[in-house]
Amino acid sequence: MRHWAIFRPILAGAELLPRLLAVIGATLGVALTFFICMQFPIASGDLPIVVAPIGASAVLAFAVPASPLAQPWSVVGGNVLSTLVGVAAARYLPDAGLAAGVAVGGAILVMTLFRCLHPPGGAAALTAVIGSQSVHAAGYAFAFAPVAINSIALVSLAMFFHRMTGHSYPHQPLAPPQQIDAMREAAGFHIEDIDRALADMHESFDISRADLDLLLSQAELHALERRKRGQ
């Protein structure tokens, strides 16, 4: 499919219509998250009703819902656990610069250990360090109100939106076609081969092993069909 000249996607597989749906979803998601959180007692205090990292979470949840970094546990767990790390760093490290660095680094470590890596979590941890006096006064409670409430509301709205627009969220990899299963039995590569290739490259990629396996197998199937046609 040819893309409009102004739409040259960086991400493989990105198309204009799904991206426009992401615009609509993020707009509604953030606006409704703000409205929902207005109903909680935090709206009457000095704490922000919606924290800034939720904007970044919305980009992931609505624009790349298949990403492992955008899954519901990644959004909720990543934001909440990172905020707790940030609060601890701000409380026990008097130097703001050191606390900021430890907060972000510690957030990456904790998110990795709990399998909820989520880039906006780094911003949530940093917010706990450089936030306003009301953020500091809230202490560990800041991770639950507003951060957890924001995250849960956004994820719930994303799940509803993606269901209405025909996407799976939480993401469920598609089952491989029967041709791929037959080809694997003959000469195709297996997921163990993908693991070895990833180990050789020493890199991390923003795609699940299951999706990567399906993508490469589908590409192999197309290549096989092309060879049969003599092209």
Secondary structure, 3 states (H helix, E strand, C coil): CCCCCCCCCCCCCCCHHHHHHHHHHHHHHHHHHHHHHHCCHHHHCCCCCCCCHHHHHHHHHHHCCCCHHHCHHHHHHHHHHHHHHHHHHHHHCCCHHHHHHHHHHHHHHHHHHCCCCCCHHHHHHHHHHHCCHHHHHHHHHHHHHHHHHHHHHHHHHHHHHHHHCCCCCCCCCCCCCHHHHHHHHHCCCCHHHHHHHHHHHCCCCCCCHHHHHHHHHHHHHHHHHHHHCCC
